[in-house]
Every structure is written in structure tokens, then in C-alpha cells.
Amino acid sequence: MKIKAKLEKDTTEVKLLLTSPMVGKEEAALKKVEVEFITHVTAKVNGKVVWEASTGPFLSKDPYFMFNFKGAKAGDEIVIDTIDSKGKTETGKAVIK
């Protein structure tokens, strides 16, 4: 997971690159691989959810997200949590610049 968070005036822009094959049931059967995709992504700053998304195998491999939010300041930490179809969780952190 790669995270970049930059504050411009009062808006924070976040660029997020996740690592996942994003393979659904049909594609897995064709390629003879396991079903594996990210199902949920949550972004928090100071314990408050600032962005979240429910996803599925419809996204491309290693999905990229970009989003904006207000209410943070430089030096705050953004925490990204993901959950995949197997129940595996991953957490990434970055300092807002």
C-alpha cells in the first residue's frame, strides 16, 4: 500500500495505491487461481472516518484511488484500513504534508 496525503489550503488530497489481484469467482475459475479482492477501504484521521468505499472484483488489479476531504492539518496522520474477500486486513499510515 502506498499513500500520499498533501494539504492545499483547507483541503487534503490523498492518493492511494493498493496491492491486490482483484480476482472474482469467474476470472479465478478461468485462470485457475484463488478468488481474492479488496472488499472495503476506510480512511481515518484523528479517529474520524473521512472516506470509505465498498469495492469488489470489478476493479482493476492494484487499484488506485484519489479523494479529497476537509478538516485535517499538516502533521496529522491518515490511517487506511482494507479488508479483503478472505477476511485479511491491512493497515497503512502516512503523515499529511
Residue frames as qw, qx, qy, qz and C-alpha x, y, z in Angstrom:
[[0.000, 0.891, 0.454, 0.000, 0.00, 0.00, 0.00],
 [0.405, 0.077, 0.006, 0.911, 1.33, 3.44, -0.95],
 [0.102, -0.860, -0.491, 0.093, -0.23, 6.59, 0.49],
 [0.322, 0.131, -0.005, 0.938, 0.45, 10.25, -0.26],
 [0.146, -0.823, -0.545, 0.069, -1.51, 12.96, 1.55],
 [0.353, 0.113, 0.032, 0.928, -0.98, 16.64, 0.81],
 [0.032, -0.751, -0.513, 0.415, -2.75, 19.66, 2.31],
 [0.231, 0.284, 0.317, 0.875, -3.63, 22.54, -0.03],
 [0.302, -0.415, -0.009, -0.858, -5.32, 25.46, 1.75],
 [0.549, -0.237, 0.529, -0.603, -8.06, 23.67, 3.75],
 [0.926, 0.194, -0.036, -0.323, -8.41, 20.53, 1.58],
 [0.435, -0.464, 0.760, 0.130, -6.35, 17.36, 1.88],
 [0.757, 0.427, -0.341, -0.357, -5.75, 15.39, -1.31],
 [0.633, -0.355, 0.687, -0.041, -4.99, 11.69, -0.83],
 [0.647, 0.448, -0.535, -0.307, -3.53, 9.36, -3.45],
 [0.669, -0.311, 0.628, -0.247, -3.77, 5.70, -2.55],
 [0.596, 0.381, -0.648, -0.282, -2.35, 2.69, -4.40],
 [0.772, -0.288, 0.471, -0.314, -3.41, -0.72, -3.09],
 [0.178, 0.392, -0.872, -0.231, -1.92, -4.11, -3.93],
 [0.642, 0.104, 0.668, -0.362, -4.39, -6.86, -4.79],
 [0.191, 0.008, 0.832, 0.520, -5.02, -9.17, -7.74],
 [0.463, 0.284, 0.165, -0.823, -8.76, -8.23, -7.60],
 [0.251, 0.076, -0.881, -0.394, -9.83, -11.62, -8.98],
 [0.669, -0.054, 0.214, -0.710, -13.51, -12.56, -8.79],
 [0.740, -0.034, 0.646, -0.186, -15.09, -16.02, -8.96],
 [0.802, 0.568, 0.163, -0.090, -15.47, -16.24, -12.75],
 [0.351, 0.823, -0.441, 0.070, -11.99, -14.92, -13.53],
 [0.405, -0.534, 0.722, -0.170, -10.47, -17.20, -10.87],
 [0.845, 0.143, 0.500, -0.127, -12.09, -20.24, -12.49],
 [0.695, 0.717, -0.053, 0.010, -10.73, -19.26, -15.92],
 [0.248, 0.783, -0.519, 0.237, -7.22, -18.54, -14.68],
 [0.863, -0.181, -0.455, 0.124, -7.22, -21.36, -12.11],
 [0.247, 0.301, -0.474, 0.790, -6.26, -19.02, -9.26],
 [0.203, -0.456, -0.740, 0.451, -7.84, -18.21, -5.90],
 [0.066, -0.836, -0.384, -0.385, -10.63, -15.66, -5.52],
 [0.498, -0.433, -0.269, 0.701, -9.10, -12.59, -3.89],
 [0.155, 0.617, 0.245, 0.732, -10.19, -8.97, -3.95],
 [0.091, -0.025, -0.444, 0.891, -10.48, -5.97, -1.62],
 [0.146, -0.607, -0.763, -0.166, -14.00, -5.59, -0.23],
 [0.241, -0.928, -0.282, -0.028, -13.72, -2.45, 1.90],
 [0.517, 0.245, -0.170, 0.802, -11.40, 0.54, 2.28],
 [0.327, -0.888, -0.324, 0.018, -11.62, 3.07, 5.15],
 [0.441, 0.399, -0.206, 0.777, -9.60, 6.25, 5.70],
 [0.475, -0.799, -0.358, 0.087, -9.46, 7.86, 9.15],
 [0.324, 0.482, -0.272, 0.767, -7.83, 11.00, 10.53],
 [0.151, -0.289, 0.520, -0.790, -7.78, 11.53, 14.29],
 [0.204, 0.152, 0.913, -0.319, -10.14, 8.55, 14.70],
 [0.498, 0.531, 0.275, -0.628, -12.77, 10.09, 12.40],
 [0.602, 0.285, 0.669, 0.330, -13.74, 8.40, 9.12],
 [0.086, 0.611, -0.149, -0.773, -13.04, 10.84, 6.28],
 [0.560, 0.401, -0.479, -0.544, -13.61, 8.45, 3.34],
 [0.523, -0.124, 0.838, -0.094, -14.70, 4.87, 2.77],
 [0.561, 0.351, -0.459, -0.592, -15.54, 2.61, -0.14],
 [0.792, -0.002, 0.593, -0.148, -17.06, -0.81, -0.65],
 [0.286, 0.579, -0.604, -0.467, -15.31, -2.49, -3.56],
 [0.898, 0.083, 0.401, -0.162, -15.33, -5.78, -5.41],
 [0.671, -0.090, 0.574, 0.461, -13.66, -7.73, -8.19],
 [0.463, 0.809, 0.343, 0.115, -14.91, -5.17, -10.73],
 [0.087, -0.941, 0.263, 0.193, -11.84, -3.01, -10.04],
 [0.697, 0.580, -0.404, 0.116, -8.55, -3.49, -11.85],
 [0.845, -0.154, -0.296, 0.417, -5.54, -5.23, -10.34],
 [0.472, -0.196, -0.218, 0.832, -3.72, -2.99, -7.81],
 [0.053, 0.836, 0.483, 0.256, -6.47, -0.33, -7.65],
 [0.308, 0.077, -0.128, 0.940, -5.66, 3.38, -7.40],
 [0.147, -0.817, -0.557, 0.000, -7.88, 5.83, -5.52],
 [0.246, 0.167, -0.113, 0.948, -7.73, 9.61, -5.21],
 [0.271, -0.761, -0.574, -0.136, -10.00, 11.55, -2.87],
 [0.128, 0.422, -0.212, 0.872, -10.23, 14.90, -1.06],
 [0.462, -0.673, -0.576, 0.045, -11.55, 15.89, 2.33],
 [0.008, 0.714, -0.170, 0.680, -11.53, 18.89, 4.68],
 [0.695, -0.668, -0.035, -0.264, -10.79, 19.17, 8.37],
 [0.890, -0.195, -0.066, 0.406, -7.20, 17.95, 8.70],
 [0.024, -0.965, 0.248, 0.080, -4.00, 19.88, 9.25],
 [0.586, 0.575, -0.543, 0.177, -0.38, 19.31, 8.27],
 [0.017, -0.431, 0.788, -0.440, 1.23, 16.76, 10.56],
 [0.783, -0.061, 0.343, -0.516, -1.98, 14.77, 11.16],
 [0.159, -0.231, 0.939, 0.201, -1.76, 11.07, 10.40],
 [0.745, 0.170, -0.175, -0.621, -4.08, 9.37, 7.94],
 [0.379, -0.193, 0.900, -0.096, -4.76, 5.67, 8.56],
 [0.641, 0.235, -0.427, -0.592, -6.01, 3.44, 5.74],
 [0.504, -0.125, 0.825, -0.223, -7.59, 0.06, 6.58],
 [0.567, 0.232, -0.542, -0.575, -8.52, -2.56, 3.99],
 [0.662, -0.061, 0.694, -0.275, -10.41, -5.84, 4.24],
 [0.281, 0.300, -0.731, -0.544, -10.26, -8.47, 1.50],
 [0.776, -0.043, -0.339, -0.531, -12.55, -11.31, 0.46],
 [0.699, 0.013, -0.686, 0.202, -10.61, -13.76, 2.64],
 [0.578, -0.775, -0.258, -0.009, -11.05, -11.60, 5.75],
 [0.686, -0.076, -0.099, 0.717, -7.43, -10.46, 5.72],
 [0.059, -0.981, -0.170, 0.077, -6.88, -6.89, 6.90],
 [0.636, 0.178, -0.013, 0.751, -4.10, -4.44, 6.09],
 [0.187, -0.934, -0.214, 0.215, -3.33, -1.05, 7.62],
 [0.586, 0.308, 0.054, 0.748, -1.21, 1.74, 6.19],
 [0.256, -0.856, -0.257, 0.369, -0.34, 5.14, 7.65],
 [0.501, 0.397, 0.127, 0.759, 1.01, 8.41, 6.29],
 [0.210, -0.563, -0.291, 0.745, 1.59, 11.90, 7.65],
 [0.340, 0.851, 0.382, 0.123, -0.30, 14.70, 5.92],
 [0.528, -0.125, 0.097, 0.834, 2.22, 17.16, 4.44]]
